[in-house]
Structures are given as C-alpha cells and as structure tokens.
Amino acid sequence: MRVTVWNENVHEGKDESVQRVYPEGIHEVVADGIRTGLGPDAVVSTATLDQPGQGLPAGVVRQTDVLVWWSHIANDQVDDEVVDRVIARVEQGMGLVLLHSALYSKVSLKLLGTSCALDHWAPNNEQQVYTVKRGHPIAEGVPSPIVIPMDELYAEPCDLPEPDELVFISSYSGGAVFRSGCCFRRGNGRIFYFSPGDQQYPVYRQSEVRKVIANAVAWVATED
C-alpha cells in the first residue's frame, strides 16, 4: 500500500506555537503514526504545498493508493488542476483520509458536494470521541471514548452530507457535539473524515488518534 500524507505545512513556518508542537511538521507526525500502525503493509511518504506540483504532481497522485490530507489556512491556494487530479483518482479508487480542517479543502468540498459549514467553533476544549458503530474496522482496537485533553471544538449543526457510515461522534467540554468520524464513497473510492487535530494541540501524537488514522488508511485502501 502506497500512502502519501499531504500537508500544506504553512502554520509550521509562521506560528511559533505550532512549531513548538510540531517542529517536524504535522505531515511527518501523521506519517510516523501510520508507519507504526501498519508496519510493512504500508510505504508512507509525505508531500507539502511548497514542493513542485504543490506536492501532488501527476506521477505522485497516480502512484498513491491512499492520500491523507491536512490543510487549513492555505485551502484556497491549492491549484484547481491539483484538485481535479486528486478527485479523478478518488473516483478511480484511491482512498482519501481528510483530517480536521481539510473538511474545507477544495477537494473535500467538491467530493462531498456541500458547504460543510459549522454552527460554530471554539478553541481549548476537551474532546471525547465516542464509537457509535462498533465492529467497524476503523474502530478496531480503539477505546470509547478517546479523551483528547485539549482541541478545537467543532459544533453541529454542520452542513456535512449524510455519511454512508458514522463511526464516531464527539462531545466537548464546551457543550457541543459533532460527527467526528464519517465514511463516504465517491465513485470507486472510499473517503474517511476525522475531525480531531487542530494545529495548536499535540493531538496527532496521541496513540489512540494515531490508531484511528492507521485503521482509516487500511479501510479506505480496501476495495468493496
């Protein structure tokens, strides 16, 4: 399985608080978790916005079985040519894992077909991630709830399309709830959206979160 972890890698170059949390870049931490979780079953590489072809030239996308995507403040900087290339590969059967604010990437919005607008968001909330579809492969070996000491709150209602399968729901110390683990299918491709992981907090260093992402990579790589 060939996995590419793509990250815009912008916060890490501008924000000292993010540099302290992810000095090597979010993409490298996520990639390490996938390597740890899947071992020799996955060959994991990373790519960033500032690389040639914005990290996703035709050759890279063509050879990728699963693309993991983290983005935030540079969503609008991704070229439409790159977006169309990724979408075409998803529809052909490439798996896609969208993390946190990648929900608002051009790729996500085009594939999901809605605005994905949140009711509201807020920083500095404890998040509890509950499994609501026991037995799903993405939830295998994952405790319920996963307790994330501090993360960004995402609140329902959200203009997220009805998922094919809802695996996780989160509740927050601020009182909100959110559909935090959603499965979709577009064409021949599987998509999983997982909401935890704001850049200000070390969420992707947490073992339970890394387990979910590794499981998700394996699931989206599977053909129906």
C-alpha positions as CSV (number, residue, x, y, z in Angstrom):
1,M,0.0,0.0,0.0
2,R,1.5,3.4,-1.1
3,V,0.4,6.2,1.2
4,T,1.0,9.9,0.7
5,V,0.5,12.2,3.7
6,W,-0.1,15.8,2.3
7,N,0.0,18.8,4.5
8,E,0.0,22.5,3.4
9,N,2.8,23.0,6.0
10,V,2.1,26.7,6.4
11,H,1.4,27.1,10.1
12,E,4.6,25.3,11.0
13,G,6.6,28.0,9.1
14,K,4.8,31.0,10.5
15,D,3.5,30.3,14.0
16,E,5.9,29.7,16.9
17,S,3.2,28.0,19.0
18,V,2.7,25.4,16.2
19,Q,6.4,25.0,15.7
20,R,6.7,24.0,19.4
21,V,4.0,21.3,19.0
22,Y,5.0,20.0,15.5
23,P,8.6,21.1,14.8
24,E,8.9,18.4,12.2
25,G,5.6,19.2,10.6
26,I,2.1,17.7,11.1
27,H,2.7,15.5,8.0
28,E,5.7,13.8,9.5
29,V,3.9,13.1,12.8
30,V,0.9,11.7,11.0
31,A,3.1,9.6,8.6
32,D,5.0,8.2,11.6
33,G,1.8,7.1,13.2
34,I,0.7,5.3,10.0
35,R,4.1,3.6,9.7
36,T,3.9,2.5,13.3
37,G,0.3,1.3,13.0
38,L,0.6,-0.6,9.6
39,G,4.2,-1.6,9.6
40,P,5.5,-3.3,6.4
41,D,2.0,-3.2,4.9
42,A,2.4,0.5,4.0
43,V,5.1,2.5,2.3
44,V,4.4,6.1,3.6
45,S,5.8,9.3,2.1
46,T,5.0,12.9,2.7
47,A,4.3,15.9,0.5
48,T,3.7,19.6,1.1
49,L,2.3,22.6,-0.7
50,D,5.6,24.3,-1.3
51,Q,7.0,21.3,-3.3
52,P,7.0,21.1,-7.1
53,G,3.4,20.4,-8.4
54,Q,2.3,21.5,-4.9
55,G,3.5,18.1,-3.7
56,L,1.0,16.3,-5.8
57,P,2.2,16.2,-9.4
58,A,0.6,13.6,-11.7
59,G,3.2,10.9,-11.1
60,V,2.8,11.1,-7.3
61,V,-1.0,11.0,-7.4
62,R,-1.0,8.2,-10.0
63,Q,1.2,6.0,-7.7
64,T,-0.7,6.8,-4.5
65,D,-3.2,4.2,-3.1
66,V,-4.2,6.3,-0.1
67,L,-3.9,10.1,0.3
68,V,-4.1,11.6,3.8
69,W,-4.8,15.3,3.7
70,W,-4.4,18.1,6.3
71,S,-4.9,21.7,5.4
72,H,-6.3,24.9,6.9
73,I,-5.3,28.5,6.0
74,A,-4.0,27.6,2.5
75,N,-7.0,25.8,1.3
76,D,-7.6,28.4,-1.4
77,Q,-4.0,28.2,-2.6
78,V,-4.3,24.7,-4.0
79,D,-4.5,24.8,-7.8
80,D,-7.6,23.6,-9.4
81,E,-5.5,21.3,-11.6
82,V,-4.3,19.5,-8.5
83,V,-7.8,19.3,-7.1
84,D,-9.2,17.8,-10.3
85,R,-6.3,15.3,-10.4
86,V,-6.9,14.1,-6.9
87,I,-10.7,13.9,-7.4
88,A,-10.2,11.8,-10.5
89,R,-8.0,9.4,-8.7
90,V,-10.5,9.1,-5.8
91,E,-13.3,8.3,-8.2
92,Q,-11.0,5.7,-9.8
93,G,-10.4,4.0,-6.4
94,M,-7.7,5.9,-4.5
95,G,-8.6,6.1,-0.8
96,L,-8.8,9.5,0.9
97,V,-8.5,10.4,4.6
98,L,-9.4,14.0,5.4
99,L,-8.2,15.4,8.7
100,H,-9.7,18.3,10.8
101,S,-10.0,21.5,8.7
102,A,-9.3,19.6,5.5
103,L,-13.0,19.4,5.6
104,Y,-12.9,22.8,3.9
105,S,-10.3,21.9,1.3
106,K,-11.3,22.3,-2.4
107,V,-11.0,18.5,-2.7
108,S,-13.4,17.8,0.2
109,L,-16.0,20.4,-0.8
110,K,-16.1,19.1,-4.4
111,L,-16.3,15.5,-3.4
112,L,-18.8,15.9,-0.6
113,G,-20.9,18.5,-2.5
114,T,-22.0,20.7,0.4
115,S,-20.6,23.8,2.2
116,C,-19.7,21.7,5.3
117,A,-20.3,25.0,7.3
118,L,-20.2,24.6,11.1
119,D,-22.6,26.1,13.5
120,H,-19.6,27.5,15.4
121,W,-16.1,26.6,16.6
122,A,-14.1,27.4,19.7
123,P,-10.5,26.7,21.0
124,N,-9.4,25.0,24.1
125,N,-11.9,22.2,24.7
126,E,-11.6,18.7,26.0
127,Q,-12.9,16.4,23.3
128,Q,-14.3,12.9,23.9
129,V,-14.6,10.8,20.8
130,Y,-17.3,8.0,21.2
131,T,-17.5,5.0,18.9
132,V,-21.1,4.7,17.6
133,K,-20.5,1.9,15.1
134,R,-19.0,-0.9,17.0
135,G,-17.3,-3.5,14.8
136,H,-16.3,-1.1,12.1
137,P,-12.7,-1.7,11.0
138,I,-11.8,1.9,11.7
139,A,-12.8,1.5,15.4
140,E,-10.9,-1.8,15.9
141,G,-8.7,-1.6,19.0
142,V,-9.9,2.0,19.7
143,P,-11.2,2.8,23.2
144,S,-14.5,4.6,23.6
145,P,-14.3,7.4,24.4
146,I,-10.9,8.6,23.3
147,V,-10.3,11.5,25.6
148,I,-8.3,14.3,23.9
149,P,-7.3,16.8,26.7
150,M,-7.4,19.9,24.5
151,D,-8.5,20.5,20.9
152,E,-10.6,22.9,18.8
153,L,-14.4,22.5,19.2
154,Y,-16.5,21.8,16.1
155,A,-20.3,22.2,16.6
156,E,-23.4,20.8,15.0
157,P,-25.4,21.5,13.0
158,C,-22.9,21.2,10.2
159,D,-23.7,21.2,6.5
160,L,-22.0,17.8,6.2
161,P,-23.7,15.4,3.9
162,E,-25.2,12.3,5.5
163,P,-22.3,9.8,5.8
164,D,-22.6,6.3,4.4
165,E,-21.4,5.2,7.8
166,L,-21.0,7.2,11.0
167,V,-18.2,5.7,13.1
168,F,-17.5,8.4,15.8
169,I,-19.3,11.2,17.5
170,S,-17.5,13.8,19.7
171,S,-18.7,15.7,22.7
172,Y,-16.9,18.7,24.1
173,S,-16.4,20.4,27.4
174,G,-18.0,23.5,25.8
175,G,-21.2,21.5,25.3
176,A,-21.2,20.9,21.6
177,V,-21.4,17.6,19.7
178,F,-20.0,16.8,16.3
179,R,-20.0,13.9,13.8
180,S,-16.3,13.4,14.1
181,G,-15.7,10.1,12.1
182,C,-17.6,9.8,8.8
183,C,-17.3,7.4,5.9
184,F,-18.2,8.2,2.4
185,R,-17.9,6.6,-1.1
186,R,-17.4,8.6,-4.3
187,G,-17.1,6.6,-7.5
188,N,-14.9,3.6,-6.7
189,G,-13.1,5.5,-3.9
190,R,-13.6,5.4,-0.1
191,I,-13.3,8.5,2.0
192,F,-13.0,8.9,5.8
193,Y,-13.2,12.3,7.5
194,F,-11.8,12.5,11.1
195,S,-12.2,15.9,12.8
196,P,-9.8,15.9,15.7
197,G,-6.4,17.6,15.2
198,D,-6.1,21.4,15.3
199,Q,-2.6,22.6,14.7
200,Q,-2.3,24.2,18.2
201,Y,-2.5,20.9,20.1
202,P,-0.5,17.6,20.0
203,V,-3.5,15.5,19.0
204,Y,-1.6,13.6,16.4
205,R,0.9,12.4,19.0
206,Q,-1.8,10.7,20.9
207,S,-1.7,6.9,20.5
208,E,-5.5,6.4,20.2
209,V,-5.7,9.1,17.5
210,R,-2.8,7.5,15.6
211,K,-4.6,4.1,15.8
212,V,-7.8,5.6,14.2
213,I,-5.8,7.2,11.4
214,A,-3.9,4.0,10.7
215,N,-7.1,2.0,10.7
216,A,-8.7,4.5,8.4
217,V,-5.9,4.3,5.9
218,A,-6.3,0.5,5.8
219,W,-10.1,0.8,5.4
220,V,-10.1,3.4,2.6
221,A,-7.5,1.3,0.7
222,T,-9.9,-1.7,0.7
223,E,-12.0,-2.3,-2.4
224,D,-15.7,-3.0,-2.0
